[in-house]
Amino acid sequence: MERSPSHSRSSSLNSHSPSVQSNTNSTRYMLAGMNNNSSGLDPPTLPMAPARAPSAPPPPAPAPPSWTPRASPAPSPSTTSPPSSPPSPAAASASARRGGGRDAFKANEARMPGEGDDDYDGVDPGRKGGRRLRWNRFKWILFVANLLFSIYSLAGLISTLLVYFNAWTHADIIRVGNQTELIISTVAAALGVLTSVIGWAGILLNNRAFLAVYSFLLWICFALLVTPGYITYKKRTFNLEGKVNAQWSRDLGLDGRLRIQNQLHCCGYFNPFIEATVSQTCYARSLLPGCKAPYIEFERVVLKRWYIIVFGLGMMPKAYRLNMNSMAVIMDNYANQLAEQYGNDVASEVMSRSRSNLQLDAMPTVGYNK
């Protein structure tokens, strides 16, 4: 039996209808799955991407522990206390923990000092609040002492530099005849200026490190300042004439003698024929006097001023000063010891020489005992 073309076309369509319906059902399943995933936090999957494993469900929340409240005993009247008042803002800020010290190196600690922090070692010009700090009596004494020390050191440094620059009258004689004292005084004054600057840093900044270095350098300055004073006092007091004689003949040399002759307008030591340096004004028939008397007088004045500036005038207590009477007692005891050992003739000769060298001819004499 033959079928018509229309009948065959309808039968073919009917045969393919189940496949179309199955595809439709599968597409709906995918859309339903995508709709379900869109409500969650997972991103939507691409159509051609491999399937992802389903995420594990979150663990269930733990059940709260079952417990029954226990009745607390009523407080007795003797243990009850009135409710404490809340702290004031000033007390709360004072009790607040500040940074600094070893705690600053811990985790989550402040690295910078806070406002009104007492641990801050230095000067904070913008510091506000809290008690205003004031200098005590000892701080003012240290301030005044360092001020006087600064003025003293600066004046000494300027004076020594003016000697080197030949600003003073007869400054060239000091550079020749008192070279050792001048060098030590210059070093002492320069170190004194440096020490005073370190002292100002320690005083004004309240820095203990600067104050420690300042106190150490003060001892060195003291030693350097005392040294030229002792040298000049010893040189002037004990046999200045003998020291000047040895200096002229051994230490000065031709150039040193010439410079002193030009400054003092003299020629030779005693006269132009004895230890003189020939120049345009100093020669054999020169009428200029010798340099011994003016040079000794100049040294006597300069050395006295020098040790007075270092030690001060009248600083030695009167009980420890030597006078003519105390010197007479000392030399009398010494002469008695010589007379006991060597006889009266030797003691008299030694004492006469000592009187002439020390210029003690006016000192009273005492008879020597055997």
C-alpha positions in Angstrom: 0.0 0.0 0.0 1.4 3.3 -1.0 1.5 6.3 1.2 1.0 9.9 0.1 3.8 12.4 0.4 1.9 14.5 2.9 1.3 11.5 5.1 5.0 10.6 5.1 6.0 14.1 6.1 3.7 14.1 9.0 4.9 10.7 10.1 8.5 12.0 10.0 7.7 14.9 12.1 5.9 12.7 14.6 9.0 10.5 14.8 11.3 13.4 15.7 9.0 15.0 18.3 10.3 13.0 21.3 13.9 14.2 20.7 12.9 17.8 20.5 11.0 17.4 23.7 14.0 15.8 25.4 16.2 18.6 24.4 13.8 21.1 25.7 13.6 19.3 29.0 17.4 19.3 29.4 17.7 23.0 28.6 15.1 23.8 31.3 17.2 21.7 33.8 20.3 23.8 33.1 18.4 27.1 33.4 16.9 25.9 36.6 20.4 25.1 37.9 21.7 28.5 36.9 18.8 30.1 38.6 19.5 28.2 41.8 23.2 29.2 41.8 22.4 32.8 41.2 20.8 33.1 44.6 24.1 32.0 46.3 27.6 33.6 46.5 29.2 31.4 43.9 29.7 33.0 40.5 27.8 31.6 37.5 29.5 28.9 35.5 30.1 29.3 31.8 28.3 26.9 29.4 31.5 25.3 28.0 33.5 25.4 31.4 34.1 22.1 33.2 31.8 21.3 36.0 32.8 22.4 39.5 32.6 20.3 42.6 29.8 21.3 44.9 30.9 23.3 47.9 30.6 21.7 51.3 27.8 23.0 53.4 28.8 25.1 56.4 29.1 23.3 59.7 26.2 23.7 62.0 26.4 26.3 64.7 27.2 24.9 68.2 24.3 24.8 70.6 24.5 27.2 73.5 25.4 25.5 76.8 22.6 24.9 79.1 23.1 26.4 82.5 20.9 27.7 85.2 21.6 31.0 86.9 22.8 30.6 90.5 21.5 33.0 93.0 24.2 35.3 94.5 24.2 36.0 98.2 22.9 39.4 99.3 25.7 41.7 100.4 26.0 42.5 104.0 25.6 46.0 105.3 29.2 46.2 106.5 30.8 45.3 103.2 28.7 47.7 101.1 30.5 50.8 99.8 29.2 53.9 98.0 29.5 53.8 94.3 32.7 55.3 93.0 32.5 58.5 91.0 33.9 58.4 87.5 37.5 59.8 87.2 38.0 63.4 86.1 39.4 64.1 82.6 42.6 65.5 84.2 43.2 62.3 86.3 42.4 60.1 83.2 45.0 62.0 81.1 47.6 61.8 83.9 47.1 58.0 84.3 47.3 57.5 80.6 50.2 55.4 79.5 52.9 57.3 77.6 55.5 56.1 75.2 59.2 55.9 75.9 61.7 53.7 77.7 61.9 50.0 76.9 58.2 49.8 76.4 58.6 51.8 73.1 60.2 48.7 71.5 57.3 46.4 72.1 54.6 45.7 69.6 51.7 48.2 69.2 53.5 50.8 71.5 53.9 54.5 70.9 57.2 55.5 69.5 56.9 59.3 70.1 56.4 60.9 73.5 52.9 62.2 74.3 51.9 65.6 75.4 53.1 66.3 79.0 55.4 63.2 79.0 57.9 63.3 81.8 60.2 60.8 80.1 61.0 63.2 77.3 64.7 64.1 77.7 65.0 67.4 75.9 63.3 70.6 75.0 59.8 70.7 73.6 58.9 74.3 72.7 55.3 73.4 71.9 54.7 71.6 75.2 51.3 72.5 76.6 49.5 71.5 79.7 50.8 70.1 82.9 52.9 71.8 85.6 55.4 74.4 84.3 59.0 73.4 85.2 61.3 75.9 86.9 65.0 76.0 87.6 66.0 75.4 91.1 68.9 77.1 93.0 71.5 74.6 91.9 70.6 75.1 88.3 71.0 78.9 88.6 74.4 78.4 90.3 75.5 76.2 87.4 74.2 78.7 84.9 76.1 81.7 86.5 79.3 79.6 87.0 79.3 78.6 83.4 78.7 82.2 82.3 81.7 83.4 84.3 83.8 80.6 82.9 82.7 81.4 79.3 83.7 85.1 79.8 87.0 84.1 81.4 87.9 81.6 78.7 86.9 83.9 75.8 88.8 86.9 77.2 91.9 84.7 77.7 91.7 83.4 74.1 91.3 86.9 72.7 94.3 88.1 74.8 96.6 85.3 73.6 95.6 85.8 70.0 96.3 89.5 70.2 99.8 88.6 71.4 100.3 86.4 68.4 99.0 89.2 66.1 101.4 91.7 67.7 98.6 93.9 68.9 100.1 94.6 72.4 103.1 96.7 73.1 106.3 94.6 73.3 104.2 91.5 72.3 107.2 90.2 70.4 109.2 89.9 73.7 106.5 87.6 75.1 106.6 85.4 72.1 110.4 85.1 72.4 111.0 85.0 76.2 107.7 83.4 77.4 106.9 81.0 74.6 106.1 78.0 76.8 103.7 79.9 79.0 102.0 81.5 75.9 101.4 78.2 74.2 99.9 76.5 77.3 97.7 79.5 78.0 96.4 79.5 74.4 95.5 75.8 74.5 93.8 76.2 77.9 91.7 79.2 76.7 90.7 77.4 73.5 89.7 74.3 75.4 87.9 76.4 78.0 85.7 78.0 75.2 84.9 74.6 73.8 84.0 73.3 77.3 81.8 76.2 78.0 79.8 75.6 74.8 79.3 71.9 75.8 78.2 73.2 79.2 75.6 75.5 77.7 74.2 72.6 75.6 73.9 70.4 78.8 72.4 73.2 80.9 69.8 74.4 78.4 68.8 71.1 77.0 68.9 69.2 80.3 71.1 66.6 78.7 73.0 64.4 81.1 75.5 63.2 78.4 76.6 66.8 77.7 76.9 67.5 81.4 79.0 64.4 82.0 81.4 65.5 79.2 81.4 69.0 80.5 82.4 68.0 84.0 85.2 65.8 82.7 86.6 68.6 80.5 86.5 71.0 83.4 89.3 69.0 85.2 91.4 69.1 82.1 90.9 72.9 81.7 91.7 73.4 85.4 95.1 71.6 85.0 95.9 73.6 81.8 95.0 76.9 83.4 97.0 76.2 86.6 100.2 75.2 84.7 101.1 78.6 83.2 100.3 80.3 86.5 102.6 78.0 88.4 105.4 78.4 85.9 105.2 82.2 85.9 105.0 82.4 89.7 108.0 80.1 90.2 110.0 82.0 87.5 109.4 85.4 89.0 109.6 84.5 92.7 112.7 82.3 92.8 115.9 83.8 91.3 114.5 85.6 88.3 117.9 87.2 87.6 119.6 83.8 87.3 116.9 82.5 85.0 117.1 85.5 82.8 120.9 85.2 82.6 120.7 81.5 81.5 118.0 82.3 79.0 119.9 85.1 77.3 123.1 83.1 77.0 121.7 79.6 76.2 118.1 79.7 74.9 117.4 82.8 73.0 120.0 82.6 70.2 120.9 85.3 67.7 117.4 85.9 66.4 115.8 86.1 69.9 118.4 88.5 71.1 117.9 90.7 68.1 114.2 90.9 68.5 114.5 91.8 72.2 117.1 94.5 71.4 114.8 96.0 68.8 111.8 96.1 71.2 113.7 97.5 74.2 116.1 99.7 72.2 119.2 98.2 73.9 122.4 96.6 72.7 124.0 93.4 74.2 123.3 92.0 77.6 125.5 94.2 79.8 126.9 96.4 77.0 127.5 96.2 73.2 130.6 94.0 73.7 128.9 91.1 75.7 126.5 88.7 73.9 125.2 91.3 71.5 123.6 90.6 68.1 124.9 93.1 65.5 122.2 95.2 63.8 121.8 98.7 62.4 121.3 100.1 65.9 123.6 97.7 67.8 127.3 97.7 67.0 130.6 98.1 68.8 130.4 101.9 69.3 126.7 102.0 70.0 125.5 104.3 72.8 122.5 102.1 73.6 122.5 100.6 77.2 122.6 96.9 77.9 119.4 94.8 77.8 119.7 93.1 81.2 118.0 95.8 83.4 115.1 96.6 81.1 114.5 92.9 80.2 114.4 91.8 83.8 112.0 94.6 84.7 109.8 93.8 81.8 109.7 90.1 82.8 109.0 91.0 86.4 105.9 93.0 85.4 104.6 90.5 82.8 105.0 87.4 85.0 103.3 89.1 87.9 100.3 90.0 85.8 100.3 86.5 84.3 99.9 84.5 87.5 97.5 87.1 89.0 95.2 86.5 86.0 95.4 82.7 86.6 95.3 82.6 90.4 93.8 85.9 91.3 95.1 88.6 93.6 95.1 87.7 97.3 93.6 84.2 97.0 96.3 82.6 99.2 95.2 82.7 102.8 97.3 85.1 105.0 98.3 82.3 107.4 100.1 80.5 104.6 101.9 83.5 103.1 105.7 84.0 103.6 107.0 87.2 105.1 110.4 88.4 106.3 109.9 87.1 109.8 108.9 83.6 108.7 111.8 83.5 106.3 114.2 84.6 109.1 113.0 81.7 111.3 113.3 79.2 108.4 116.9 80.3 107.5 117.8 80.4 111.2 116.9 76.7 111.6 118.7 75.9 108.4 121.8 77.8 109.5 121.8 75.9 112.9 121.8 72.6 111.1 124.8 73.7 108.9 126.7 74.9 112.0 126.2 71.6 113.8 127.5 69.6 110.8 130.2 71.9 109.2 130.9 74.6 111.7 130.1 78.3 112.1 132.3 79.5 109.3 130.6 77.4 106.6 127.2 78.3 107.9 128.0 82.0 107.8 129.3 81.8 104.2 126.2 79.9 103.0 123.8 82.3 104.7 125.6 85.3 103.2 125.3 83.9 99.7 121.6 83.0 100.2 120.8 86.6 101.4 122.4 88.1 98.4 120.7 85.8 95.9 117.3 86.1 97.5 117.7 89.9 98.2 117.2 89.4 101.9 120.0 91.7 103.2 117.4 93.6 105.3 116.5 90.4 107.1 117.6 90.4 110.8 120.5 88.1 111.6 120.6 85.6 114.4 123.7 84.2 116.1 124.3 80.5 115.4 124.6 78.0 118.1 127.3 75.3 118.1 
